[in-house]
Amino acid sequence: MNTWLIYEPPGGAARTLEDAERFVSLREGFSKAAFLFPFVWLIWRRCWLALALYLAAAVALALVAGLLSLRSGEAILLALLPNLAVGFEAAWLRARSLERRGYRFVAALMARSRDEAEAHFFAEWSADAHDPAPAPRPTAGPVAAYRPAAAGVLGLFPQPGAAR
């Protein structure tokens, strides 16, 4: 089972089939494509800020490897660190990119596949279109006025000025 995040496109949804096509489903978890090809993946997913940070981290780690005169195996392991970060945080990076473009998070679902998650979400989504809006919740009553505590000591301590 995977966790799927559903994002609604900017401008809300009018509950039509065309609007349903614009929703975005993201699977949480490690992304092999983002790990193996982070530069291409970040461009493809239009994660520009993450791409700039990835390039800065890659250049900085290459400079560190050169300054420390690391062996080739150690330098390769060091160079894989930004790839690992992008692979593990791919869904989060894409979600932040979508939110910056105006998409709104609407649901998190557990499902075996994207099709199953979308089928479950859109079944609820289309049912909500036919249901009336829920009644407003009643408001809370007035809050009690502040009264200062009686003079003295709090807790299990003796009274002030008493002998020990």
C-alpha positions as CSV (number, residue, x, y, z in Angstrom):
1,M,0.0,0.0,0.0
2,N,1.2,3.5,-0.8
3,T,0.1,6.9,0.3
4,W,-1.2,9.1,-2.5
5,L,-1.6,12.9,-2.2
6,I,-4.3,14.5,-4.4
7,Y,-3.9,18.2,-5.5
8,E,-6.6,20.3,-6.9
9,P,-5.8,22.7,-9.7
10,P,-5.9,26.5,-9.2
11,G,-9.3,28.1,-9.4
12,G,-11.2,25.3,-7.7
13,A,-13.1,22.6,-9.4
14,A,-16.4,22.8,-11.2
15,R,-17.0,19.1,-10.8
16,T,-16.8,18.3,-14.5
17,L,-14.8,15.5,-16.2
18,E,-12.5,18.1,-17.7
19,D,-11.7,19.5,-14.3
20,A,-11.0,15.9,-13.0
21,E,-8.3,15.5,-15.6
22,R,-6.4,18.5,-14.2
23,F,-6.0,17.0,-10.7
24,V,-2.5,15.7,-9.7
25,S,-1.8,12.5,-7.8
26,L,1.5,12.1,-6.1
27,R,2.9,8.9,-4.5
28,E,4.8,9.4,-1.3
29,G,8.0,7.4,-1.0
30,F,11.4,6.9,-2.7
31,S,11.5,7.8,-6.4
32,K,14.0,5.8,-8.4
33,A,13.7,8.1,-11.4
34,A,14.5,11.2,-9.2
35,F,17.5,9.4,-7.7
36,L,18.9,8.1,-11.0
37,F,18.3,11.3,-13.0
38,P,17.7,14.1,-10.6
39,F,18.6,16.9,-13.1
40,V,16.2,15.7,-15.7
41,W,13.5,14.8,-13.2
42,L,13.6,18.2,-11.6
43,I,13.3,19.9,-15.0
44,W,10.5,17.6,-16.1
45,R,8.5,18.2,-13.0
46,R,9.2,22.0,-13.1
47,C,10.8,22.1,-9.6
48,W,13.0,25.1,-10.4
49,L,13.9,26.1,-6.9
50,A,14.8,22.5,-6.0
51,L,16.9,22.3,-9.2
52,A,18.9,25.4,-8.2
53,L,19.5,23.9,-4.7
54,Y,20.4,20.6,-6.2
55,L,23.0,22.2,-8.5
56,A,24.4,24.3,-5.7
57,A,24.8,21.2,-3.5
58,A,26.4,19.2,-6.3
59,V,28.9,21.9,-7.0
60,A,29.6,22.5,-3.3
61,L,30.2,18.7,-2.7
62,A,32.4,18.5,-5.8
63,L,34.5,21.4,-4.5
64,V,34.7,19.7,-1.0
65,A,35.8,16.4,-2.6
66,G,38.5,18.3,-4.5
67,L,39.7,20.3,-1.5
68,L,39.9,17.1,0.7
69,S,41.6,15.1,-2.0
70,L,39.2,12.3,-1.7
71,R,39.7,9.0,-3.5
72,S,37.4,8.3,-6.4
73,G,35.2,5.9,-4.5
74,E,34.7,8.4,-1.7
75,A,34.1,11.2,-4.1
76,I,31.4,9.2,-5.9
77,L,29.7,8.4,-2.6
78,L,29.8,12.1,-1.7
79,A,28.4,13.0,-5.1
80,L,25.4,10.7,-4.6
81,L,24.2,12.5,-1.5
82,P,22.2,15.2,-3.5
83,N,20.7,12.4,-5.6
84,L,19.6,10.5,-2.5
85,A,18.1,13.7,-1.1
86,V,16.1,14.3,-4.3
87,G,15.0,10.6,-4.5
88,F,13.7,10.5,-0.9
89,E,12.1,14.0,-1.1
90,A,10.7,13.8,-4.6
91,A,7.0,13.9,-3.6
92,W,7.6,16.7,-1.1
93,L,9.5,18.7,-3.7
94,R,6.8,18.3,-6.3
95,A,4.1,19.1,-3.8
96,R,5.8,22.4,-2.8
97,S,6.2,23.2,-6.5
98,L,2.5,22.6,-7.2
99,E,1.5,24.7,-4.2
100,R,3.6,27.6,-5.4
101,R,1.7,27.3,-8.7
102,G,-1.6,27.6,-7.0
103,Y,-2.6,23.9,-6.6
104,R,-4.3,23.0,-3.3
105,F,-3.9,19.8,-1.3
106,V,-7.3,18.1,-1.0
107,A,-6.8,14.5,0.1
108,A,-4.3,11.8,1.2
109,L,-5.3,8.2,0.4
110,M,-3.9,4.7,1.0
111,A,-4.1,2.6,-2.2
112,R,-2.2,-0.1,-4.1
113,S,-2.0,2.0,-7.3
114,R,-2.6,5.4,-8.8
115,D,-5.8,4.1,-10.5
116,E,-7.2,2.8,-7.3
117,A,-6.4,6.0,-5.4
118,E,-8.0,8.2,-8.1
119,A,-11.1,5.9,-8.4
120,H,-11.7,6.2,-4.6
121,F,-11.1,10.0,-4.6
122,F,-13.3,10.8,-7.6
123,A,-16.1,8.6,-6.2
124,E,-16.1,10.7,-3.1
125,W,-15.5,13.9,-5.1
126,S,-18.5,13.3,-7.4
127,A,-20.7,12.3,-4.5
128,D,-19.9,15.6,-2.7
129,A,-21.1,17.5,-5.7
130,H,-24.7,16.1,-5.2
131,D,-24.7,16.5,-1.4
132,P,-25.9,19.7,0.2
133,A,-23.5,21.8,2.2
134,P,-23.2,20.8,5.8
135,A,-25.1,23.0,8.4
136,P,-22.9,25.6,10.1
137,R,-21.6,24.6,13.5
138,P,-22.9,26.6,16.5
139,T,-20.6,29.1,18.0
140,A,-19.2,28.7,21.5
141,G,-20.6,30.7,24.4
142,P,-18.8,33.6,26.2
143,V,-15.5,32.8,27.9
144,A,-15.4,33.1,31.7
145,A,-13.8,36.4,32.9
146,Y,-10.3,36.3,34.4
147,R,-10.1,36.2,38.2
148,P,-6.7,36.5,39.9
149,A,-5.8,33.5,42.2
150,A,-5.9,34.0,45.9
151,A,-2.6,35.2,47.5
152,G,-0.4,32.4,48.7
153,V,1.8,29.6,47.4
154,L,0.7,27.1,44.8
155,G,1.1,23.3,45.1
156,L,2.4,21.3,48.0
157,F,4.5,24.0,49.5
158,P,3.9,25.4,53.0
159,Q,2.1,28.7,53.5
160,P,4.3,31.8,53.2
161,G,5.9,32.9,56.4
162,A,5.2,29.6,58.2
163,A,7.9,27.9,60.3
164,R,9.7,25.0,58.8
